[in-house]
């Protein structure tokens, strides 16, 4: 189903400590970087499936992956 889009997409639970869910650096630094890259790619794909509306939710601190998007679109980011 590559390239499938939806009118509205919700991505829930994009919290610090949850996304990315990666191998600890003390276990394997190379695997950790691969995990981070994979998680970032998955979040990107999820968010780019929306044609009209995208809702990203979290509780607590946001995932570090959200920082660039929040910086670019501060006028469109609303707390829930």
N, C-alpha and C positions, 0 to 999 in steps of 0.2 A: 504494500500500500504506500509506496514511496510517493511523496508529493501531495498527499491528501491534506486538504484544508477544511476548516470548519468556520462557521460564522462567528462563534464565540468559543474561546478556550479559557479554561481555568486551570492554573497550575498552583496546587496547594502545598503548604509545608516547606516553603523555601527558606528555611531557618539556618542560622549559623549552627554548626555542629551536626546538621542533618544533610545539607547540600553544600559542599560535596561530602559524600560518604566514601572515605578513602582509606587506604592502607596507612597505618601510622608510619611516619618517616623513620622511626627507630627500627622498624621491621625491615623495610626495603624502600629506600629513597627513589629508586628508579620506578618501581611499581606504583608508588605514591603519585609520582608525576603523571604516569600513564592513567591512573584512576582520575586525577583532577581533570586532565584533558578530556577523558571520556564523559565525565559528569557534566562538564561545561558544554560539550557537544550535545548531550541529551537535553539539557535545559534549553539550549538554543533552538533545537529542533522543535521541542514542545511549544516554545513561545512563537515560533514562526509559522505555526499551523493556523493561527487566527487570521481571518480575513477582515473582520470588523472590530471585534473587541477582545482584549486580552486582560484577564484578571490574575494577578499573582498575589498569593496570600502567604502570610507567615505569622508566627507568634514568637514573642521575644525578639532577639536580635536578628536582623536579616542576614541571609547568606552573603558572604563576601562577593559572590558572583553577581549580586544585584547592584553593587556600588557603581559600576560604570553606567548602567541604565538609569539609575536614580540621579546621577550627576547630569546626564544629558537631558532628562525629561522631568526635572523637578516640578515644573508647572503642571504636569499631568499626573503626578504621583499623589494619591490621597491616602491618608491612614484610614483603616477600616473602622 
